[in-house]
Amino acid sequence: MSSVTAQLQALSLEETPTTTAQPRHPLKDAEVDDADVQNKTTRLRTRRGPRRVSPYPLPPLEECLQAKRRGMCMCFGFYAGRGALQKAMISRFPDQLKGRDPYNITLLWPTVLYLRRITGCAEIDLHAGIVSQRVKDQISSIEDDVGTSVLILGLFTLELETYERRITQEGADEISRLVGMPPTWWGAQLLV
């Protein structure tokens, strides 16, 4: 049996090694699977969360200051006056709700609950909003006069906490299709 020292002495430092294995780079030489790339993309998208509704254009500064002086806040939402939400709900479910009065207030709260459920946004609520000239110009179907208090379906307010939890773009589009008008900014107060 030969000793370890003898074996080491037999090795020559001047000889070239018999194997020429090149070190492998883990990223360059690895086989990339399309499924892995797809999973990574999905994980990144999920981490960021769903696309939230765009609040732009923001309301004018003068309108925000006027709402603040009145003890109100700016709320992004839909016009819900004159039975707009109830009419939308009746048109969505004509078989179940035919013959219902669209101005009957008892249909209003179930409509809000339905919209919360289909959009997955619990922040949706009813507010008392003031019709401004900007809103009247933007949504021509509003028949109420400027300065009138109307009912609105609020999606979120112009405060950091509710802004970060705002509804998704998909949810806002669904409500917009249902009521037939776009959301806008309102000077508003939460109905308690």
C-alpha positions in Angstrom: 0.0 0.0 0.0 1.5 3.3 -1.1 1.4 6.2 1.2 -0.3 9.4 0.5 3.0 11.2 0.4 4.3 8.9 -2.3 1.2 9.5 -4.4 1.5 13.3 -4.1 5.2 13.1 -5.1 4.2 11.1 -8.2 2.1 14.0 -9.4 4.0 16.6 -11.4 3.0 20.2 -11.3 4.3 20.7 -14.8 2.0 18.2 -16.4 -1.2 19.4 -18.0 -4.4 17.9 -16.5 -5.9 15.1 -18.5 -9.4 16.5 -18.3 -10.2 20.0 -19.6 -13.6 20.6 -18.0 -14.6 24.2 -18.3 -16.6 25.7 -15.4 -20.2 26.2 -16.4 -21.9 29.6 -15.9 -25.2 28.9 -14.2 -27.2 31.5 -16.1 -25.6 31.3 -19.6 -25.5 27.5 -19.9 -28.7 26.6 -18.1 -31.5 25.4 -20.3 -34.3 28.0 -20.2 -37.8 26.6 -20.2 -40.6 28.7 -21.6 -42.9 27.6 -18.8 -40.3 29.0 -16.2 -40.2 32.3 -18.0 -44.0 32.5 -18.1 -44.3 31.6 -14.4 -41.7 34.3 -13.5 -43.7 36.9 -15.5 -46.9 35.8 -13.8 -45.3 36.1 -10.4 -44.0 39.6 -11.1 -47.5 40.7 -12.4 -49.1 39.2 -9.3 -46.7 40.9 -7.0 -47.6 44.3 -8.4 -51.3 43.5 -8.2 -54.1 44.2 -10.6 -54.2 47.4 -12.7 -56.0 50.1 -10.7 -58.5 52.6 -12.2 -56.8 55.8 -13.4 -58.0 58.9 -11.5 -56.8 61.3 -14.2 -57.6 64.0 -15.0 -57.6 65.1 -11.3 -60.1 67.7 -10.2 -59.0 71.4 -10.4 -57.3 72.8 -7.3 -60.0 75.5 -6.8 -62.7 72.8 -6.7 -60.7 70.8 -4.1 -60.2 73.8 -1.9 -63.9 74.8 -2.2 -64.9 71.2 -1.1 -62.5 71.3 1.8 -63.9 74.7 3.0 -67.4 73.1 3.0 -66.1 70.2 5.1 -66.4 67.8 2.1 -63.8 65.7 0.3 -63.2 64.9 -3.4 -64.7 61.6 -4.4 -64.2 59.7 -7.7 -67.4 58.0 -8.7 -70.6 57.7 -10.8 -73.7 59.8 -10.9 -76.5 57.9 -9.1 -79.3 60.5 -9.0 -82.7 60.2 -10.5 -82.8 56.5 -10.2 -79.7 55.9 -12.4 -78.4 52.9 -10.4 -81.9 51.4 -10.0 -82.6 51.7 -13.7 -79.3 50.1 -14.5 -80.1 47.2 -12.2 -83.5 46.7 -13.7 -82.0 46.6 -17.2 -79.4 44.1 -16.0 -82.0 41.7 -14.6 -85.2 42.4 -16.5 -86.8 39.0 -15.8 -86.4 39.3 -12.0 -87.1 43.0 -11.6 -89.7 43.7 -14.3 -92.4 46.0 -13.1 -90.2 47.5 -10.4 -90.3 51.3 -10.0 -86.8 52.6 -10.8 -87.3 55.5 -8.3 -88.0 53.1 -5.5 -85.1 53.6 -3.0 -85.4 50.0 -1.7 -83.6 48.8 -4.8 -80.6 51.2 -4.2 -78.8 49.3 -1.4 -79.0 45.9 -3.0 -77.6 47.5 -6.2 -74.6 48.8 -4.2 -74.1 45.3 -2.6 -74.3 43.7 -6.1 -71.6 46.2 -7.5 -69.3 45.5 -4.5 -69.6 41.8 -5.2 -69.0 41.8 -9.0 -66.1 44.2 -8.7 -64.6 42.7 -5.6 -64.2 46.2 -4.1 -65.7 46.8 -0.6 -64.8 50.5 -0.8 -67.8 51.3 -3.1 -70.3 53.4 -1.2 -73.0 56.0 -1.5 -72.1 59.7 -1.2 -73.9 63.0 -1.4 -72.2 64.9 -4.2 -72.5 68.5 -5.5 -73.0 69.0 -9.3 -70.2 71.3 -10.5 -70.1 73.0 -13.9 -67.1 70.7 -14.8 -69.2 67.6 -14.1 -72.2 69.0 -16.0 -70.0 69.7 -19.0 -68.3 66.3 -18.8 -71.6 64.2 -18.4 -74.3 65.8 -20.5 -77.0 63.4 -19.4 -77.1 64.9 -15.9 -80.3 67.0 -15.7 -79.6 68.5 -12.3 -78.6 72.1 -11.9 -75.1 73.2 -11.0 -74.8 73.4 -7.2 -77.5 70.8 -6.6 -76.9 67.9 -4.2 -77.2 64.5 -5.9 -76.5 60.9 -5.0 -73.2 59.4 -6.3 -71.7 56.0 -6.2 -68.2 56.7 -4.8 -65.3 54.5 -5.7 -62.6 56.2 -3.6 -61.7 59.6 -2.2 -58.7 61.8 -2.9 -56.9 60.6 0.2 -53.9 58.4 0.3 -55.4 55.5 2.2 -58.4 55.0 -0.1 -56.4 55.9 -3.2 -54.1 52.9 -2.5 -57.1 50.6 -2.2 -59.0 51.9 -5.1 -61.0 49.7 -7.5 -59.4 48.0 -10.5 -59.8 49.4 -14.0 -61.8 46.3 -14.9 -64.3 46.9 -12.1 -64.7 50.5 -13.0 -65.3 49.6 -16.6 -68.0 47.1 -15.6 -69.8 49.7 -13.5 -69.4 52.2 -16.4 -71.0 49.8 -18.8 -73.8 49.2 -16.4 -74.7 52.8 -15.7 -73.8 54.1 -19.2 -71.5 56.9 -18.1 -67.9 57.5 -17.0 -66.8 58.1 -13.5 -65.6 61.6 -12.5 -64.6 63.7 -9.5 -67.2 65.1 -7.2 -67.2 67.3 -4.1 -68.9 64.9 -1.7 -69.8 63.7 1.8 -70.3 60.1 2.8 -73.9 59.1 3.6 -74.0 57.6 7.1 
